[in-house]
């Protein structure tokens, strides 16, 4: 079994490969955290590290040919791996949990995009069931998703420094037609939001959760300022996929000099891209 991964999916795949008594190779960028690499190796997998994040796909295909193996290709198949029409997907779980809250119907659901599978599942589910909630996808610096959504054809994506989200290319599993808005979040704000979430709530999350959390923090501040908190700020940031113990060495301690604010996300000039979708 061979997989191109930013790390976390490969940990699970290595586990199941070991159960099936199959060798497993994860192809990842060289900057993947040592903690993730150690977890993959603990499950019996091996890691093939590449210098260029965009090379993981071709290297994975080549390794599959050389080892008579199978390239799992999560970046192509993630959007169809779970049944978004059924009763066992992340979107339904979100609304099941929100049903217990005072405001069960959020105005926005905010997620990041790695494979694009999560945003595709949630966006399709919202439309299938006629929910009023809209879907916002946040994207870190260097990623290809937001520039493509905003039709910035001259942009040269380099890949993301935030493990788990952002890609050097627009992945096949990303479905822009079900996304209502995209927003870019600087990497410094992503990490700061992760630290702020822990300081304010005690919840531990990795930097890939930071962009969605930062966007929700920002919307809440705006709604409080406008005096409309009760109506408009019911924003849901889904899951916490980035465990801090796997990225602690790269992230380090939170800054104390005031130079990194969790509310400092930039916005490009607002644009539109079909069906009223907006990008920022």
Secondary structure, DSSP 4 states (H G I P E B T S, - for coil): -EEE-SSHHHHHHHHHHHHTT---EEEEETTS-HHHHHHHHHTT-EEEEES-GGGHHHHHHHHHHHTT--B--HHHHHHHHS-TTSSSSHHHHHHHHHTTSS--S-SEEEEE-SSSHHHHHHHHHHHHTT-S-EEEEEEETT-HHHHHHTT-TT------SSTTS--SS--TT--GGG--EEEEE-HHHHHHHHHHHHHHH-----HHHHHHHHHHHHHHHHHHHHT-HHHH--EEE------GGGTHHHH-SPP-SS---TT-------EE-STT-EE-
